[in-house]
Amino acid sequence: MKSPELITLSTFPSIADAQIAKGVLDEAGIASMIRSDNAGGMYPAIAGADLLVRTDDAEKAKEALQRRHSRKS
């Protein structure tokens, strides 16, 4: 079985911001993961974070995040 291809849905300035977006996707039933490199925790201030989703879920994930953003505005 072929592994699903992951793409970067969005890049956030911090892991905390990415975790909020991941929570929105979790609520929508969309699997996602966060990728970040902060040199093993040595440089947390410089770490951005990528939110990854399966290619097949990308459009649905974008819509879920846009709906969440629209409700906040």
ZADRENMAR-9551 format. One line per field, with one value per residue: x, y, z of N, C-alpha, C, O in turn; residue number from 1. Coordinates in nm, 4 decimals. Example, Ala and Ser with C-alpha at 12.3 -4.5 7.8 and 13.67 -1.06 7.14 Angstrom:
n.u = c(1.3190, 1.2850)
n.v = c(-0.5690, -0.2250)
n.w = c(0.7800, 0.7080)
ca.u = c(1.2300, 1.3670)
ca.v = c(-0.4500, -0.1060)
ca.w = c(0.7800, 0.7140)
c.u = c(1.3200, 1.2900)
c.v = c(-0.3300, 0.0030)
c.w = c(0.7800, 0.7870)
o.u = c(1.4236, 1.3409)
o.v = c(-0.3319, 0.1138)
o.w = c(0.8465, 0.8039)
seq = c(1, 2)
***
This chain:
n.u = c(0.0836, 0.0555, 0.1998, 0.0239, 0.0576, 0.1962, 0.1314, 0.2311, 0.0039, -0.0158, 0.2052, 0.3080, 0.3865, 0.4543, 0.4678, 0.2508, 0.0503, 0.0165, -0.0803, -0.3332, -0.4633, -0.4433, -0.6132, -0.8584, -0.8772, -0.8768, -1.1266, -1.2865, -1.2491, -1.0248, -0.7180, -0.4000, -0.0658, 0.2028, 0.4994, 0.8125, 1.1232, 1.3332, 1.5956, 1.6216, 1.4954, 1.6619, 1.6452, 1.3768, 1.2501, 1.2965, 1.1597, 0.9395, 0.6322, 0.5066, 0.1958, 0.0813, -0.1041, -0.2822, -0.2606, -0.5044, -0.6831, -0.6464, -0.8017, -1.0443, -0.9432, -0.8437, -1.0858, -1.2080, -1.0398, -1.0762, -1.3487, -1.3404, -1.1838, -1.3507, -1.5628, -1.4425, -1.3969)
n.v = c(-0.1182, 0.2179, 0.5002, 0.7879, 1.1009, 1.3902, 1.7385, 2.0790, 2.2671, 2.5148, 2.7622, 2.8594, 3.1190, 3.0211, 2.7229, 2.7051, 2.8521, 2.6874, 2.4604, 2.5426, 2.5694, 2.3036, 2.1877, 2.2846, 2.1459, 1.8845, 1.8823, 1.8910, 1.6436, 1.5896, 1.4540, 1.5610, 1.6946, 1.8475, 2.0058, 2.1042, 2.2706, 2.3431, 2.3289, 2.1197, 2.2314, 2.4305, 2.6801, 2.8152, 3.0544, 3.1034, 2.9201, 2.8360, 2.6799, 2.4131, 2.3090, 2.0051, 1.8134, 1.5380, 1.5103, 1.4569, 1.5625, 1.8340, 2.0490, 2.0352, 2.0825, 2.3457, 2.4809, 2.4316, 2.5744, 2.8313, 2.8724, 2.8799, 3.1075, 3.2998, 3.3013, 3.4155, 3.6765)
n.w = c(0.0000, -0.0848, 0.0727, 0.1906, 0.0262, 0.1674, 0.2068, 0.2590, 0.4149, 0.5349, 0.6737, 0.9915, 1.2323, 1.4815, 1.6877, 1.8568, 1.7226, 1.5003, 1.6282, 1.7102, 1.4625, 1.3821, 1.5671, 1.4767, 1.2368, 1.3369, 1.4675, 1.2429, 1.1445, 0.9935, 0.9275, 1.0376, 1.0727, 1.2561, 1.1609, 1.2661, 1.3159, 1.5589, 1.6315, 1.8188, 2.0392, 2.1234, 2.0032, 2.0258, 1.9551, 1.6866, 1.5451, 1.3017, 1.2027, 1.0138, 0.8878, 0.8018, 0.5664, 0.4138, 0.0611, -0.0650, 0.1175, 0.1207, 0.0034, 0.1447, 0.4000, 0.3761, 0.3405, 0.5895, 0.7635, 0.6607, 0.7125, 0.9918, 1.0301, 0.9196, 1.1011, 1.3219, 1.2490)
ca.u = c(0.0000, 0.1331, 0.1778, -0.0368, 0.1499, 0.1649, 0.1702, 0.2223, -0.1187, 0.0140, 0.3188, 0.2714, 0.5042, 0.4894, 0.4038, 0.1209, -0.0442, -0.0088, -0.1620, -0.4703, -0.5162, -0.4570, -0.7341, -0.9721, -0.8836, -0.9179, -1.2715, -1.3500, -1.2211, -0.9169, -0.5892, -0.2925, 0.0478, 0.2844, 0.6437, 0.8870, 1.2620, 1.3874, 1.7271, 1.6067, 1.4483, 1.7621, 1.6098, 1.2316, 1.2028, 1.3109, 1.0904, 0.8068, 0.5747, 0.4267, 0.0818, 0.0778, -0.2234, -0.2765, -0.2957, -0.6477, -0.7610, -0.6022, -0.9103, -1.1359, -0.8732, -0.8445, -1.2220, -1.2320, -0.9673, -1.1400, -1.4738, -1.3027, -1.1365, -1.4683, -1.6411, -1.3713, -1.3986)
ca.v = c(0.0000, 0.3405, 0.5997, 0.9105, 1.2127, 1.5041, 1.8699, 2.1866, 2.3448, 2.6507, 2.7789, 2.9491, 3.1761, 2.9475, 2.5923, 2.7285, 2.8902, 2.5669, 2.3696, 2.5928, 2.5304, 2.1576, 2.1605, 2.3101, 2.0327, 1.7676, 1.8932, 1.8648, 1.5051, 1.5885, 1.4196, 1.6548, 1.6893, 1.9685, 1.9847, 2.2224, 2.2445, 2.4505, 2.2816, 2.0408, 2.3150, 2.5308, 2.8101, 2.8163, 3.1811, 3.1083, 2.8066, 2.8414, 2.5457, 2.3768, 2.2215, 1.9123, 1.7307, 1.4542, 1.5814, 1.4380, 1.6395, 1.9739, 2.1436, 2.0286, 2.1456, 2.4907, 2.5281, 2.4281, 2.6865, 2.9558, 2.8859, 2.9189, 3.2448, 3.3822, 3.3139, 3.5024, 3.8157)
ca.w = c(0.0000, -0.0974, 0.1777, 0.1377, 0.0100, 0.2530, 0.1575, 0.3571, 0.3968, 0.5775, 0.7645, 1.1001, 1.2992, 1.6030, 1.7041, 1.9207, 1.6173, 1.4206, 1.7087, 1.7050, 1.3318, 1.3844, 1.6430, 1.3872, 1.1438, 1.4157, 1.4857, 1.1128, 1.1079, 0.8953, 0.9881, 1.0062, 1.1639, 1.2608, 1.1422, 1.3075, 1.3523, 1.6428, 1.6760, 1.9407, 2.1487, 2.1591, 1.9471, 2.0040, 1.8987, 1.5409, 1.4848, 1.2423, 1.2032, 0.8974, 0.9095, 0.6897, 0.5461, 0.2941, -0.0614, -0.0897, 0.2152, 0.1194, -0.0239, 0.2594, 0.5125, 0.3520, 0.3652, 0.7336, 0.8246, 0.6163, 0.7888, 1.1272, 1.0223, 0.8922, 1.2254, 1.4157, 1.2001)
c.u = c(0.0882, 0.0987, 0.1140, 0.0669, 0.1030, 0.2094, 0.1594, 0.0993, -0.0923, 0.1363, 0.2829, 0.3965, 0.5462, 0.4171, 0.2653, 0.0148, -0.0816, -0.0978, -0.3086, -0.5348, -0.5355, -0.5829, -0.8602, -0.9884, -0.9256, -1.0696, -1.3475, -1.3241, -1.1122, -0.7849, -0.4831, -0.1780, 0.1263, 0.4307, 0.7136, 1.0294, 1.3146, 1.5204, 1.7175, 1.5646, 1.5445, 1.7225, 1.4593, 1.1799, 1.2112, 1.2298, 0.9542, 0.7544, 0.4881, 0.3140, 0.0659, -0.0527, -0.2000, -0.3205, -0.4457, -0.7356, -0.7351, -0.7169, -1.0085, -1.0738, -0.8707, -0.9812, -1.2520, -1.1625, -1.0291, -1.2710, -1.4440, -1.2606, -1.2548, -1.5519, -1.5764, -1.3825, -1.5270)
c.v = c(0.1247, 0.4378, 0.7241, 1.0218, 1.3290, 1.6328, 1.9698, 2.2696, 2.4915, 2.6496, 2.8875, 3.0020, 3.1012, 2.8127, 2.6103, 2.7662, 2.7697, 2.4688, 2.4137, 2.5507, 2.3795, 2.1178, 2.1817, 2.1927, 1.9049, 1.7662, 1.8611, 1.7217, 1.4903, 1.5609, 1.5203, 1.6329, 1.8187, 1.9300, 2.1155, 2.1822, 2.3642, 2.4085, 2.2093, 2.1212, 2.4250, 2.6711, 2.8204, 2.9436, 3.1847, 3.0003, 2.8460, 2.6987, 2.5267, 2.2859, 2.1359, 1.8348, 1.6412, 1.5365, 1.5743, 1.5218, 1.7902, 2.0727, 2.1500, 2.0992, 2.2975, 2.5497, 2.5324, 2.5454, 2.8199, 2.9796, 2.9348, 3.0656, 3.3399, 3.4035, 3.4076, 3.6493, 3.8877)
c.w = c(0.0000, 0.0156, 0.1165, 0.1301, 0.0958, 0.1858, 0.2724, 0.3253, 0.4287, 0.6687, 0.8645, 1.1684, 1.4240, 1.6052, 1.7651, 1.8175, 1.5318, 1.4972, 1.7112, 1.5727, 1.3241, 1.4598, 1.5600, 1.2914, 1.2159, 1.4337, 1.3577, 1.0653, 1.0031, 0.9672, 0.9433, 1.1037, 1.1525, 1.2458, 1.1777, 1.3430, 1.4300, 1.7046, 1.8097, 2.0612, 2.1877, 2.1135, 1.9218, 1.9380, 1.7463, 1.4701, 1.4321, 1.2441, 1.0800, 0.9410, 0.7848, 0.6875, 0.4261, 0.1742, -0.0868, 0.0026, 0.2080, 0.1000, 0.0924, 0.3808, 0.4966, 0.3832, 0.5155, 0.8028, 0.7847, 0.6912, 0.9300, 1.1294, 1.0010, 1.0169, 1.3235, 1.3765, 1.2294)
o.u = c(0.1840, -0.0183, 0.1461, 0.1528, -0.0155, 0.3114, 0.0876, 0.0920, -0.1401, 0.1669, 0.2336, 0.5014, 0.6600, 0.3188, 0.1722, -0.0981, -0.1979, -0.1816, -0.3982, -0.6478, -0.6333, -0.6519, -0.9568, -1.0997, -1.0022, -1.1338, -1.4594, -1.3712, -1.1074, -0.7453, -0.4776, -0.1916, 0.1175, 0.4792, 0.6792, 1.0531, 1.3373, 1.5532, 1.7954, 1.5947, 1.5137, 1.7608, 1.4180, 1.0763, 1.1394, 1.2321, 0.8650, 0.8261, 0.4067, 0.3343, 0.0403, -0.1054, -0.1095, -0.4080, -0.5073, -0.8509, -0.7966, -0.7270, -1.0504, -1.1439, -0.8931, -0.9913, -1.3147, -1.2205, -1.0341, -1.3016, -1.5144, -1.2977, -1.2579, -1.6064, -1.6457, -1.3778, -1.5417)
o.v = c(0.1341, 0.4553, 0.7616, 1.0344, 1.3626, 1.6366, 1.9473, 2.3345, 2.5809, 2.5488, 2.9941, 2.9379, 3.1147, 2.7918, 2.5384, 2.7176, 2.7524, 2.4015, 2.3294, 2.5019, 2.3323, 2.0238, 2.1063, 2.1458, 1.8256, 1.6625, 1.8101, 1.6823, 1.3900, 1.6355, 1.5592, 1.5622, 1.8900, 1.8357, 2.2223, 2.0727, 2.4718, 2.4481, 2.2348, 2.0834, 2.5054, 2.7700, 2.8332, 2.9408, 3.2621, 2.9914, 2.8843, 2.6067, 2.6124, 2.1957, 2.1871, 1.7955, 1.6650, 1.6224, 1.6736, 1.5494, 1.8663, 2.1706, 2.2583, 2.1675, 2.3701, 2.6557, 2.6269, 2.6084, 2.9122, 3.0926, 3.0214, 3.1396, 3.4487, 3.5120, 3.4733, 3.7369, 4.0047)
o.w = c(0.0767, 0.0496, 0.0037, 0.2173, 0.0969, 0.1169, 0.3698, 0.2210, 0.3590, 0.7325, 0.8274, 1.1636, 1.4690, 1.5342, 1.7290, 1.8241, 1.4954, 1.4371, 1.7140, 1.5712, 1.2661, 1.4202, 1.5716, 1.2678, 1.1612, 1.4174, 1.3626, 0.9587, 0.9317, 1.0568, 0.8266, 1.2035, 1.0526, 1.3083, 1.1271, 1.3941, 1.3745, 1.8165, 1.9015, 2.1744, 2.2758, 2.1761, 1.8065, 1.8716, 1.6830, 1.3473, 1.5078, 1.2834, 1.0457, 1.0222, 0.6758, 0.7915, 0.3463, 0.1855, -0.1254, -0.0305, 0.2827, 0.1740, 0.1333, 0.4555, 0.5934, 0.4449, 0.5632, 0.8912, 0.8659, 0.7292, 0.9821, 1.2206, 1.0586, 1.0370, 1.4012, 1.4629, 1.1939)
seq = c(1, 2, 3, 4, 5, 6, 7, 8, 9, 10, 11, 12, 13, 14, 15, 16, 17, 18, 19, 20, 21, 22, 23, 24, 25, 26, 27, 28, 29, 30, 31, 32, 33, 34, 35, 36, 37, 38, 39, 40, 41, 42, 43, 44, 45, 46, 47, 48, 49, 50, 51, 52, 53, 54, 55, 56, 57, 58, 59, 60, 61, 62, 63, 64, 65, 66, 67, 68, 69, 70, 71, 72, 73)
***
